[in-house]
Amino acid sequence: MDTQLNSLLNKITALGGALSTSQTYRSRLIKQLRSWIPFKSACFTTVDPRTLLSTGAITDEDIEAIHDGLFKYEYLHSDYNHFHELVNSTEKVATLSGATNGTMSKSPRYLNVLKPAGLHDEMRAALVANGMCWGFLTIFRQEGQPFFSEEERQLLSSLAPFMAVMLRDRSLPRSTVTVDGMDPMPEPGLLLLSETLDILSYNAAARQWMSLLQDAEGLDAASLPRPLRAVCFRALSENDRGTVYSTSAHTRVRLRDGSFASIRASFLHGPDALTKLAVTLEPANTTDMLPLISDSLGLTERENEVISGILRGLSTKELAQSLFISPYTIQDHLKSIFIKTGVNSRRELIWQLHSKYSLSPS
């Protein structure tokens, strides 16, 4: 079994060549995975590790048709194998048939979404590397196919951490080269949507952002980008729980040119009875991107705070005062940061953050 698993892991690694994008890698992996674990359809989503919201998905057409239903049962209803539960579970991969002990009618998601679409079982994987989740993979079997077996679940469990590393390495921001004549990033965009995610109104910049997001996922102009849907459902779920101001309905999405968009959704309260959602779309700034880089490099929250201070130009003494720790502790954090980022000085660190990740001092 170890020899077979090593062979599969080598194939997973080979799929993610140095120039492979996240979309290309996920498309290739789904195709390869079908030869190891037969299934009808798949949805392979990258997520923001801080909020677990979609940053883009590779989805088969039949799953795209029920995607909003899957979102609703993920965020707004109780059911089996919610992704946020898998992320925090010792078992990162689970089947719906296993969770229900074969009595699929226990699952509202199965009764109201999967069964009407002709789907018989699903297997979900939270793709976690070093404690951070970088994606979700769901594969589906149709009526007439058997339930996913325990052996198949264990196989995907063995492969999932390596898939997560490949996604993580393709989630890091990279410095983008400005080309003469290239359109500048749009101004901040604003969308107003109904509870059913119908667009009620928007400004001109929002239309530009929508086009960029649709292009990043290969969607047509009539389709609402999946990350935008995800932040909206998160905002709706937080409102259902009584949260007045949405704080985690936020995701950062890599665009086709390598730059990042920041998307936030908020539930609006007003005198009328109509539910409304406000969505802002704008270029991701240093504050948005630094946590993503920190997560990718395995930096701690305190090390992240130290880097943030360095980017603001603070000295060691000023950093110590702002974080209420000693200068000696700051030096210890800096040594750890240098090791993890492969640099030897503050100057090199700032240069790397700027040249490699497009982060500039404030």
PyMOL commands that set and color helices and strands:
alter all, ss='L'
color gray80, all
select helices_A, chain A and resi 2-15+22-33+61-64+67-75+83-87+96-99+104-106+108-117+150-169+204-217+226-240+286-297+301-311+316-323+327-341+346-355
alter helices_A, ss='H'
color red, helices_A
select strands_A, chain A and resi 41-47+54-59+93-95+119-129+132-142+189-194+199-202+250-254+260-268+276-283
alter strands_A, ss='S'
color yellow, strands_A
deselect
rebuild
show_as cartoon
